[in-house]
Amino acid sequence: MITHIQGKLTEKNPTHVVIDCNGVGYMLNISLHTYSQIPDGEHLKLFTHLQVKEDSHTLYGFSSLAEREIFRMLISVSGIGASIARTMLSSLTPKQVREGIGTGDVALIQSIKGIGAKTAQRVIIELKDKILKIYDIDEVSVSQGNTNKDEALSALEVLGFVKKQAERVVDKIMIAQPDANVETIIKQALKNL
């Protein structure tokens, strides 16, 4: 029904924004990913998803159509509500969610707060074919990258680093250098940990 909202940004928080459109303030729930994409200017346009329930109408805002599409796919899965989908998009970028599902990376999906092993498997089973079809992800090349990442992470754990902390650093390295080999990832991570 409401596909986007454009207007003056009057309030900005990590979980929601308020956009004034001709005197009417719309509150949109957002992910941390969208929050990081919002410029500091006054004028803002966000793509929206309106969730209608018996007791509430809730607007969700997204900085890109791709993020909204991933959100809609996630909430189509039984057991994934809007708040868990938003948490997923706050913990991972839309691209990481896409690639995690496309490669069947249960551990990555399960690493998100509120998602257990069964739910992570259900998300992958229900969405993998859609994701591979829409985004044309090459399963082999992406899993190759994940293998390097996994090897680097296990090496860092052996060296005594906390998994969550190491994972954040390694993810940043993987974004900057997607084709980095295991040795490079470990060396870069050691400089940043």
Phi, psi and omega in degrees: 000305177254115186267331173203160177230132182229132179174202183272129178284116182253339179211136181224118178230161179299338182254338180204160174230159173240126179245127179269116176246103179051046175091354178251125181268122178255127176266125179241127174284134183229163175269167177295331178298312179297318179305317181289340181270346185284122178288164182280356181296171181281327187271133184216142174232123177236142174279145189234160171226125180260121178257120181253121176238172180303319186253002181197155170242121184237130178261135174245136182246145182224141182285339180220158177295326181297318180294319179297320180298315178297317178303313181294323177296315182299315183287349176284346181276133179299131180096350177250110177266180182298323182290322177290320178299320179293321177297319178300316182283351174270327181279325183231157175284159177306323180295318179295320178298313179303309183291324178299317179289316182300327181261359179072034182278083183301319182300319180296311181295321181289340181290349181278134182303130177094358180244121178267182183299316183295317180295318179300317179295320180297317179302313182294314181299315184285330187252346187304310182298317178301311182298313181298322181290313184288313188262355176053049180281134177275106185306317185295310184293323180291318180291332176299315178298318180294327178297314177301316181298312182298318179297316179298316180297317181293324177296318180294324177296317178300324179285355174101010179274149179291134186303311183301314181296315180297321181297317179300314181295315181296321178300318179298319179296318181296326178291316181289321182227080185301331183258021180294142177276172185304315182300314180298316181300314182296314180300313179298317181297318180299327178290330186260354181264000000 
